[in-house]
């Protein structure tokens, strides 16, 4: 039986439905002979080929807004991260570094280094937040279409996304948080309130790299300053600890959370994980499926 390919509009030969174990006919998906998109045998499918075939039949994906509460929480988290990064830079340059280094050393090396780390952290973080992670439509126009016609085999393995009502290429996945399909989707990160995909994964890795370097640099400077004033800090810490003795369980929990959120080892482990996954030519989503879910 001939039917029209949903992706390019070409006529393709649908296979005969094989009888399943229960005796009912099971319609297996089949590939279009021209573009390679996955089709299914359907009695409601158009039989005649499209007049302009082979061409992209779907104009654009259906727009879907993300859920209001998670999106607002993500925006709040982005503001918190931005405020923390900015305050650390301001306090470090204005208070910590001047107390450790002489003015010539501060002006010649440490202040430019702190500024370089802060600019790279803020730039890559802003790029992760603002950049579309990997839209499908420009990818199709760039790789599948030539002079308005779909190239042969360019939609190989392409499926139809029931949520977006649009093409879902082999390397794309649908993100329920963003409400759209993303090329080479790695994961959805709440710290950037966005997905990490083909268009912003490089900035995400650079953000983690500079963040690790910045946290390590700031932590070493703070430890050096603390070692200089260790006696005064010990006395002050003892007085504060005595005053907060009744809040001891709460302080332990807060200290544990702050350690994992702001310390260099946590960010270093995160950066090393995503870098290793990328070097293995996987996304985090593919890595989880291959090495964990399929075991």
LUMBA-312101 format. One record per residue (C-alpha): residue number from 1; x, y, z. Coordinates in Angstrom, 2 decimals. Example, Ala and Ser with C-alpha at 12.3 -4.5 7.8 and 13.67 -1.06 7.14 Angstrom:
2
REC_seq_px_py_pz
REC_1_12.30_-4.50_7.80
REC_2_13.67_-1.06_7.14
end
This chain:
295
REC_seq_px_py_pz
REC_1_0.00_0.00_0.00
REC_2_1.32_3.44_-0.95
REC_3_0.97_6.33_1.48
REC_4_2.37_9.82_1.84
REC_5_5.41_10.37_4.06
REC_6_4.45_12.74_6.87
REC_7_7.87_14.41_6.77
REC_8_8.63_15.12_3.09
REC_9_5.37_14.27_1.32
REC_10_6.88_11.63_-0.95
REC_11_5.02_8.45_-1.86
REC_12_6.40_5.44_-0.01
REC_13_5.51_1.77_0.02
REC_14_4.04_0.76_3.36
REC_15_4.70_-2.86_4.36
REC_16_1.91_-5.27_5.10
REC_17_0.97_-5.41_8.77
REC_18_2.12_-8.67_10.31
REC_19_-0.17_-10.66_12.59
REC_20_0.81_-10.45_16.24
REC_21_0.65_-13.17_18.92
REC_22_-2.98_-12.32_19.67
REC_23_-3.94_-12.53_16.02
REC_24_-4.31_-8.75_15.58
REC_25_-2.34_-7.04_12.84
REC_26_0.70_-5.16_14.23
REC_27_1.78_-2.16_12.16
REC_28_5.57_-1.82_12.38
REC_29_7.13_1.58_11.63
REC_30_8.97_1.89_8.33
REC_31_11.35_4.39_6.75
REC_32_10.52_6.70_3.90
REC_33_12.46_5.67_0.81
REC_34_13.48_9.27_0.12
REC_35_14.15_11.17_3.34
REC_36_14.47_8.24_5.79
REC_37_11.89_9.52_8.30
REC_38_10.05_6.92_10.36
REC_39_6.43_6.38_9.28
REC_40_3.70_4.12_10.59
REC_41_0.98_2.30_8.69
REC_42_-2.22_4.26_9.17
REC_43_-5.61_4.09_7.52
REC_44_-5.94_7.86_7.99
REC_45_-2.69_8.65_6.15
REC_46_-2.76_10.57_2.88
REC_47_-2.26_8.27_-0.07
REC_48_-1.31_10.72_-2.83
REC_49_2.15_12.34_-2.71
REC_50_2.41_16.05_-1.94
REC_51_2.64_18.27_-5.06
REC_52_5.85_19.91_-3.85
REC_53_7.49_16.74_-2.55
REC_54_10.10_16.24_-1.31
REC_55_9.77_19.25_1.00
REC_56_9.33_20.00_4.70
REC_57_5.57_19.71_5.20
REC_58_5.49_21.14_8.74
REC_59_6.05_24.90_8.99
REC_60_7.10_25.40_12.61
REC_61_6.81_23.65_15.97
REC_62_3.88_24.38_18.20
REC_63_4.82_26.95_20.83
REC_64_4.43_25.74_24.39
REC_65_5.12_27.83_27.46
REC_66_6.90_26.20_30.39
REC_67_5.05_25.71_33.65
REC_68_4.79_28.98_35.55
REC_69_5.95_27.82_39.00
REC_70_9.12_25.92_37.90
REC_71_10.01_28.73_35.49
REC_72_9.63_31.37_38.22
REC_73_11.71_29.23_40.61
REC_74_14.39_28.88_37.92
REC_75_14.44_32.66_37.36
REC_76_14.82_33.21_41.10
REC_77_17.70_30.73_41.22
REC_78_19.40_32.51_38.29
REC_79_19.13_35.81_40.19
REC_80_20.57_34.21_43.33
REC_81_23.52_32.71_41.44
REC_82_24.22_36.05_39.72
REC_83_24.08_37.92_43.04
REC_84_26.39_35.40_44.75
REC_85_28.97_35.53_41.95
REC_86_28.90_39.34_41.83
REC_87_29.14_39.75_45.61
REC_88_32.06_37.34_45.86
REC_89_33.99_39.30_43.24
REC_90_33.23_42.70_44.85
REC_91_34.05_41.56_48.38
REC_92_37.18_39.71_47.27
REC_93_38.67_42.63_45.32
REC_94_37.69_45.26_47.87
REC_95_38.44_43.43_51.14
REC_96_40.37_40.16_50.86
REC_97_42.99_40.82_48.17
REC_98_44.08_44.27_49.50
REC_99_44.68_42.72_52.90
REC_100_46.96_40.03_51.42
REC_101_48.99_41.73_48.71
REC_102_50.81_45.00_48.22
REC_103_49.23_47.60_45.88
REC_104_51.73_46.93_43.02
REC_105_51.13_43.17_43.16
REC_106_47.40_43.71_43.44
REC_107_47.24_46.04_40.45
REC_108_49.66_44.05_38.27
REC_109_48.42_40.48_38.80
REC_110_45.69_39.66_41.29
REC_111_43.07_42.27_40.37
REC_112_43.32_41.51_36.60
REC_113_43.20_37.77_37.33
REC_114_40.10_38.18_39.49
REC_115_38.51_40.37_36.81
REC_116_39.34_37.82_34.09
REC_117_37.74_34.98_36.06
REC_118_34.67_37.06_36.92
REC_119_34.12_38.22_33.32
REC_120_34.41_34.69_31.93
REC_121_32.13_33.28_34.60
REC_122_29.47_35.95_34.01
REC_123_29.72_35.84_30.21
REC_124_29.43_32.06_29.91
REC_125_26.70_31.94_32.52
REC_126_24.71_34.61_30.68
REC_127_25.20_32.72_27.41
REC_128_23.90_29.51_29.00
REC_129_20.84_31.32_30.34
REC_130_19.94_33.44_27.30
REC_131_20.93_31.24_24.35
REC_132_18.45_28.78_22.85
REC_133_19.96_25.38_23.66
REC_134_19.47_23.70_20.28
REC_135_16.38_24.55_18.23
REC_136_15.31_21.92_15.73
REC_137_13.97_24.22_13.00
REC_138_17.28_25.97_12.09
REC_139_19.03_22.60_12.22
REC_140_16.64_21.17_9.63
REC_141_16.94_24.18_7.35
REC_142_20.72_23.95_7.53
REC_143_21.20_20.21_7.14
REC_144_18.14_18.78_5.41
REC_145_16.92_21.38_2.91
REC_146_18.65_22.50_-0.28
REC_147_16.83_25.05_-2.49
REC_148_13.55_24.25_-0.77
REC_149_13.80_20.48_-1.32
REC_150_14.58_17.82_1.27
REC_151_17.83_16.03_0.46
REC_152_17.84_12.28_0.13
REC_153_18.36_10.52_3.47
REC_154_18.66_13.83_5.38
REC_155_15.82_12.94_7.81
REC_156_17.07_9.43_8.50
REC_157_15.56_8.21_11.78
REC_158_13.51_11.39_12.18
REC_159_10.33_10.93_14.23
REC_160_7.22_12.99_14.84
REC_161_7.00_14.75_18.21
REC_162_3.44_14.48_19.50
REC_163_3.93_17.43_21.88
REC_164_5.61_19.90_19.51
REC_165_3.74_18.61_16.44
REC_166_7.00_18.90_14.55
REC_167_10.04_16.95_13.40
REC_168_12.22_15.27_16.01
REC_169_15.56_14.34_14.40
REC_170_17.53_11.34_15.59
REC_171_19.72_13.45_17.90
REC_172_16.88_15.48_19.43
REC_173_14.92_14.89_22.63
REC_174_11.88_16.63_24.04
REC_175_12.36_18.56_27.29
REC_176_9.20_18.64_29.36
REC_177_10.53_21.54_31.45
REC_178_11.14_23.82_28.45
REC_179_8.26_22.42_26.40
REC_180_10.32_22.01_23.23
REC_181_12.63_19.59_21.43
REC_182_16.36_20.25_21.75
REC_183_19.15_19.02_19.49
REC_184_21.74_16.93_21.37
REC_185_19.94_17.50_24.66
REC_186_22.34_16.88_27.54
REC_187_20.15_17.76_30.51
REC_188_17.92_20.49_31.91
REC_189_19.84_22.56_34.45
REC_190_17.90_24.53_37.05
REC_191_20.92_26.72_37.81
REC_192_20.64_28.27_34.33
REC_193_16.86_27.75_33.99
REC_194_17.52_26.30_30.57
REC_195_18.50_23.12_28.77
REC_196_22.07_22.25_27.88
REC_197_22.10_21.30_24.21
REC_198_24.02_21.64_20.99
REC_199_24.05_25.45_21.03
REC_200_25.12_26.18_24.62
REC_201_26.90_23.08_25.94
REC_202_30.31_24.64_25.18
REC_203_29.42_27.72_27.27
REC_204_28.13_25.47_30.06
REC_205_31.43_23.59_30.27
REC_206_33.43_26.85_30.14
REC_207_31.22_28.27_32.88
REC_208_31.96_25.27_35.10
REC_209_35.68_25.45_34.29
REC_210_36.04_29.14_35.16
REC_211_33.80_28.69_38.18
REC_212_36.08_25.95_39.51
REC_213_39.12_28.16_38.91
REC_214_37.43_31.15_40.54
REC_215_36.27_29.20_43.59
REC_216_39.73_27.66_44.02
REC_217_41.41_31.06_43.72
REC_218_39.00_32.72_46.13
REC_219_39.21_29.85_48.59
REC_220_43.02_29.94_48.61
REC_221_42.98_33.72_49.17
REC_222_40.47_33.38_52.01
REC_223_42.51_30.61_53.64
REC_224_45.68_32.70_53.38
REC_225_43.93_35.66_55.00
REC_226_42.48_33.41_57.67
REC_227_45.92_31.98_58.45
REC_228_47.31_35.48_58.96
REC_229_44.57_36.35_61.45
REC_230_44.07_32.87_62.84
REC_231_44.22_33.86_66.51
REC_232_41.63_36.60_66.23
REC_233_39.42_34.39_64.09
REC_234_39.67_31.54_66.60
REC_235_38.63_33.82_69.48
REC_236_35.78_35.33_67.49
REC_237_34.61_31.91_66.30
REC_238_34.56_30.64_69.86
REC_239_32.37_33.56_70.99
REC_240_30.00_33.08_68.05
REC_241_29.82_29.32_68.65
REC_242_28.88_29.88_72.27
REC_243_26.12_32.27_71.25
REC_244_24.76_29.87_68.62
REC_245_25.06_26.71_70.70
REC_246_21.31_26.17_70.74
REC_247_21.26_26.27_66.92
REC_248_23.96_23.65_66.58
REC_249_21.96_21.10_64.46
REC_250_20.78_23.86_62.12
REC_251_24.32_25.22_61.74
REC_252_25.61_21.75_60.90
REC_253_23.01_21.34_58.17
REC_254_23.72_24.80_56.75
REC_255_27.45_24.19_56.80
REC_256_27.01_20.93_54.92
REC_257_24.81_22.58_52.24
REC_258_27.17_25.52_51.79
REC_259_30.14_23.21_51.44
REC_260_28.61_21.28_48.55
REC_261_27.14_24.34_46.87
REC_262_30.12_26.68_47.06
REC_263_33.22_24.54_47.43
REC_264_35.64_23.79_44.62
REC_265_35.44_19.95_44.86
REC_266_31.72_19.91_44.06
REC_267_32.05_22.15_41.02
REC_268_35.20_20.33_39.93
REC_269_33.40_16.98_40.03
REC_270_30.49_18.44_38.04
REC_271_32.81_19.88_35.40
REC_272_34.86_16.67_35.18
REC_273_31.73_14.56_34.73
REC_274_30.26_16.61_31.89
REC_275_33.65_16.99_30.20
REC_276_34.23_13.23_30.33
REC_277_30.80_12.56_28.87
REC_278_31.44_15.02_26.02
REC_279_34.86_13.54_25.25
REC_280_33.18_10.13_25.00
REC_281_30.89_11.61_22.30
REC_282_27.82_11.22_24.51
REC_283_25.31_13.57_26.04
REC_284_24.50_13.07_29.70
REC_285_21.10_11.73_28.69
REC_286_22.64_9.17_26.33
REC_287_25.28_8.23_28.93
REC_288_22.60_7.50_31.54
REC_289_20.59_5.42_29.08
REC_290_23.56_3.42_27.82
REC_291_25.56_2.83_31.02
REC_292_22.85_2.76_33.67
REC_293_19.34_2.13_32.39
REC_294_20.38_-0.53_29.86
REC_295_22.53_-2.57_32.22
end
